[in-house]
Amino acid sequence: MASAGYRWYLAAQVLSLAGTMMSYTALFWLVLHIPGGGAPALAAVDAAQCLPMLLFSRRAGIIVARHRAARIAMVTQALQAAGSLAIGVPLLAGTMTIWYLVPLSFAIGCVQCVDLPARQTFMLDLVGGAELRRGTSLFATVTGLARIAGPGVAGIIIAASGETAVFFINAASFSGVIVVLARLSAKPAPAKPAPVRPAALPVALPVAAPVAARRFRWLLDLPRGVQAAAAMALLVGGFGLQFAVTNPLMATRVFHLGAVGFGLFGTSMAVGGIAGNYYSSRRRDPGQREFLAWALVFGAAECLAAVMPTAWAYDAVMVVTGAATQLFATSATVYIQQATPADQRGLALSAYNAGFIGFVPAGAFAVAAIASVAGTRWALIAPGLAILACGTALTARANPKDTAVMDAGTHPRARRDGQEPESGADTAARSAEKGTSA
């Protein structure tokens, strides 16, 4: 990418994400060994971090829509650094307990609930609509290498000095991102988008309408393609990507492997993810049918993995699964940002993230239950079949003309229901400006 700001941001995020992956490794290792720890505590900590994405995604979207993405990300990165210190300091003092760690994980999850859509929006601000897919894909490719290296480095540090040092290193790793965001956010903010005309505002529900209907009306107001992306994110992320549950079971119960063989499952998926991100960077801007197609590939690969007779064959399918995962995630998030007006973009990204991450705890319990009742292989087949069924239905209903496009000013517009993009006063009312270069 030509942008100097993008290169600085990418370099800072590589270090930060390596530190984050190190801290996840140290956190899960810590939970298994502190008093009161173990498998139930591990599930509680994981659920505590994911739950805010489900509970507060709408509020997070509103925050991102109202403020500059770079400044929000700067605050959330600083708060995550403080959260890492809040784990490291009690560890240093020898006072860590699971009852302290679970609510702290929930608080960190609340920060990440805002941080993720803010960083996704900032990428559009940083590279512009024309380079959004390429910038997102290259970002994921490079940071994917950091995600691979982080756990290995954490294991070495834990073996040498314990978990405490990892959390202090992670806190320090946020400093580079904060400095870069501070420099970029110092640039003048562009003009605010034109206000939405009253006629374009959603029709208010009657006061007597059910509370749940009013609470979820914002989802129904999103473009149909975005609703499809959120639905597939729920199935792919919440139920399909449960390899933290299924891979250990496949390694021990099906293939009878040790730690090295089990580790190769994750490595194979990571290699596929990097390849998928690189391929994505060479493709054009996505339409609705593209992310649905990659979801179908993911579902088919998951079903295929379940019937593999040998570990090496399972590894090969994991490469395909990793590539399909990243191609789906990248095409869906880019589509959402390009197909959604600025005043809805934060909400749309939050709906996607709520599906992809917020349902992970529920999906883990569901997949574990399937493995216990029907067997390990069915824990892969059942989510895969659900993804195939839903993806096929949405693809059949998708309009071939429903593609995200950019006008000459890089304003996101969406072709919805086969209609041409809005023009004149409608465009001025609903289209977004390029976003901050913060």
N, C-alpha and C positions, 0 to 999 in steps of 0.2 A: 504494500500500500504506500502511496506517495505521501500521505499525511505524516508530518513529524510528530504531531500529537498522538496519532494512532500508534506509532512505533514506541514512543515513550510509555504509553498506557499499556501496551502489550508486554513490554519488558517488565514493567512493575507488577503486572498481574501474574506473570510466570512465577516470580518469586513468592508472591502472596498466595497463589493457589498451591504451590509446593508446600508452603507452611501450613495451609489449611488441611491438606491431605495428611501431613505429618500429625497434626493435632487430632484429626479423626482417628487415626491409628492409635495414638497414645490414649485418647479418651476411651475407646472401646477396650483396650488392654487394661486401662486403669479400672474400669467398671467391673471387669472380671476378677480383680484382685483386691479391691478394697473391702472392708467389713460390710456385709450385707449385699455384696455384689453377686454376680452370677448371670445366668441366662435371663431370668425375669427382669433383673435390673437393667440388663443390656437392652431388652425390648422397651422398657419404660423410658430410658434415656433417648433411644431412637424415636419413639413415638412423641416424646415431649418436644423434640426439635422439629418434627414434621407437622405436628398438629396446628401450630399457628398459621401455616400456609392454607389450611382448610378453613380455619375459623375467621381469619382476619384478612383474607385476600381482597375483599371489596374495599375495606378501609385503606389497605396498602395501595390499591389502584387509585383511589381518590387523592392520596398524598402525592403520588408520582405525577398525577395529572395537574396538580396545582402548583408545583414547584419545579425548579430546574433540576434535571436528573443528576447532573454532576455534583451539585451541592448536597442533594439527598444521599448520593453514594458516598460522598466524603464523610458525612456524619455517620452513616451506617458502618462504613469501614472502621472508623474510629471506635464505635461502640463494640464491634466484634473484637477489636484488639483489646479493649477493656474486658470483654468477656473471657478472653484467653488468659489475661492476667488474673481475673477472678478465680480461675481454676488453679493457676500456677502458684499464687501466693499462699492459699491454704495448704496446698501440697507441701510447699517449702516449710510451713509451720507445723505440718503433721496433723492437721485437723480436718482432713477431707472425709466426708461421709456421703452416702448415696442420697440421703435426705436433703443435702445441700446441692448435690449435682443435678438432680432431676428438675427442680424449679429453675436452676440456673440455665439448664439446657432449654427449657421452655422460653426463658427470656431471650436467649441467643436466637432461638427459632423465630421469635417475634421480630427481631432486628433483621434476620435474613429474609423474612416475608416481605419487607419493604426494599431490602437491598437488591434482590434479584430482579424485579421489574424495573427498578431504577437503573441498574447496569445495562439491562436489555434496551431500555429507551435511550440511554446514553450512547450506545453503539450507533444508533440511527443518527443521533445528534453529531457524533464524531466523524462518521464517514459519509453521511448523506444517503439518500434513498438509492441512488444509482449503484453504489458500491456496498450496499448493506449485506447482500448475501456473501459476497467475496470476503468482506471484512469479518463477518461472523464466522465463516468457515475457517479462515486462516487463524483467527483467534482461537477457535476450538481445537485446531490441529496442534498449534504450538503449546497451548496450555494443557492439552492432553498428555504431552510428554512430561510436563511437570506433575500431573496427577499420577503418572506411572512411577516417577522417581520418588515422590514424597513418602509413600509408605515404606519403601526400602530404606531410605535415609532415617526415617523415624525408628525403624527396628534397630538400626545400628546405635542410635543415640540412646534408646531405651536400654539396650543391653549394656552400654558403657556407663550411663549415669542415671538412668531412671526416667520416668515420664515427665518430671517437673521441668527439665530443660527444654523439652519440646514445646511446651505451652509458652514459655518466654520467647523462644525463637519465633513461634507463630505470631505472637503479639508484635514483635519487631518487624515481621515481614509485611505488615499492613502499612508501614510508614511510607514506603515508596509510592504505593497507590494513592495515599492521602496527599502526598506532595504533588504528584502529577495532576490529580483532580483539582487541587487548590490552584495550581497555575492555569489550568484550562478554564476553570470556573471564573477566573478573574477577567476573562474576555467579556465585552459587552453582550448582554442578552438580546436576542432578536425580538422583534415586535411580537406581542401576544397575538394568538389566533383571533380571527374575527368572531364575535360572539354568535352563538347559535340563535337563530330567529325563534320566536315563541312557537311558530307552527311546527318547527322541527323537533321540539322537545317532546319526550315521551308523554303520553296521556296518563295523568295521575289516576291511580286506582281509587275507588270509593273508600271512604273511611272504614266502612264495614267489611271490606275485603279481608280475607284471612291474612294474618301477619306474615306467614310464610310466603304467600303470593307476592306481597309487597316487597319482602326482603329479597326475593330472587327475580324480581322484574328486570333488574339491570342486566341479567344474563339474557333474557328474551329480547332486550333492545339491541344486543350486539348483532353484527352482520351474520348471516346464516353460515357462511364459510368459517367464521371465527367460532361459532357454536360447534361446528363439526370438528374443528381442531381441538377444542377443549374436551369434547367427548372422547376423541381418540387418545388424547393425552391421558385421560383418566384410565382408559383400558391399557394402553401401552406402559405408562409410567407407574400407575397405581397397582396393576395386577400382572402385567407381562414382565416387567423388569424386577422380578423378585428373585434374582439369582443369588442374593445373599442367603436365601432360604434353600433354593433348589440346587445350586452348585455343590454345597457341602454334602447334601443328600445323595446327589448323583455320584460324587467322588467316593463316598464311603459305602453306600448301600448298593449301588449298581456296578461301579467299576472297581471298587475295593482298592482305591489309591491312597497314597500318603499325602503329606503336606505339599511336596513338590508337584505332584500331579494335580492336586487341587489348585495350587497357585497358577498353573498353566492355563486353567480355564479363564481366570480373570485377565491374564496377559493376552490370551488370544482375542478376547473381546476388546481389550484396549487397542490392540494392533488394528483390528477391524474398524474401530472408531476413528482412529487417525486416518486410515485410508478413506473412510467415508467422508470425513471432513475435507480432505484434499480434493476428492472428486466433486463434492458439493461446491467448492470454490470455483470450479470450472464451468458450472451450469448457470443458466439464466435465472431470472427471478421466478419464483415458484407460483403456480396456481393451486387451486384447491385440490385438484386431482393428483398433484404430485405428492403432497404429504400423505394423502390417503393411499397412494400406491406403495410408498415406503412402509406405511403401517401394515399393509397386506404382506409385504415381503417379510417384515418382522414376525408377524403371526405365523406365516408358513415356515420360517426358519425355526421358530420355537417348537412347533409341532414336529418338525424334522429332527431337531436335536433330541427330542424325547425318545425317538425310536432308534437312535444310533447304537450299533452293537459294540463299538470299541471306543476307548477314550480318545484316540487320535482323531477318529471321525467326529466325535463330539467337539473337540477343539476346533476342527475345520468349520463346523457349523457356527461355533461361537464367533469366529471371525466375521461371517456373514451377518450374524445377529448384531454385533457391535457396529458394523457399517450401517445397517438398516436403522439402528437406534439413532445414530448421529444425523443421518440423512433425514429421518422423520423430524427430529427435534429442530434442526436448522431450517428446513423448508417450512415447518409449521410456524416457528417464531417470526421468520422473515415475512411470511404471508400475512400473519396477524398485524404486524406493524405497518405493512404497506396497504392493507385492505381496511384499516380502521381509522376513522377520523381522530384528530389529535385529542379531542375531549373525551374519547372513549378508549384511547390506546392503553393507558395505565390499567383500566378495568379489564380490558381484553387480555393483556399479558398476565394479570393476576388470576383471571379465570383459568387460563392455560396452566399456570404454575400450580394452582390449587389442585387441578386434576392430576398433573404429572407428579407432584410431590406430596400434596396433602392427603391423598388416599393411600400412601405407602404403608402406614401401620395397619389399616384395615385389610389391604391386599396381602400383607405378610401373614396375618392370621388366617385369611381365607385360603391361601396357597398351602400353608402348613396343615390346615384341616383336610384339604384334598389329599395331600401326601399321606396323612395318617389313615384316611378312610379308604382311598382308592389306589394308593401306591405312588411312588416318587415320580414315575414317568407321567402319570396323569396330572401331576402338579404343574407340568409344562404344557401338556396337551390342552387342558381345559382353558387356561387364559389365551393360548394361541387360537383355539377355535372361536372363542368369544371375539377376539380382535378381527379374525377373518370374517365372521358373520356381520359385525357392525360396520367394518370397513367396506365390505361388498355392498351393503345396503346404502351407505352414504355415497359411495361412488356412483351407484345407479341413479341416485337423486341429484347428484351434483350437476350443475349446468356447465357445459364446456366453456361458456363465455365468462364464467365466474373466475376471473384472474385479477390479481392485484397489479395495478399499473401506477406509473408516476407521470405527472404532467410536467411541463417544461420547467416549472419552479420546484421540482422534486416534492410536490405535495401529494401525499398518499391519497388515492381514491380507489374505490372498489366498484367493479361491475357486479351488480347484484341482480339475481333473477333475470339475467339476460338483458338488462337495461343498459343503456349507454351511461357513461359517467355524468354526474351532475354538472351543470354549467351555470354561468351568470351568477345570480344572487345565491343560488343553492351552493355553488362551489365556494363562494366567499364565506358562507355561513358554516360549512361543514368540513372543508379541507384544512389540513394542518400546515403550518409553516415548517420549514426544515428542522426546526428544533434548535436547542442551544448548542453552541460549539464549545460548551463548557468542559 
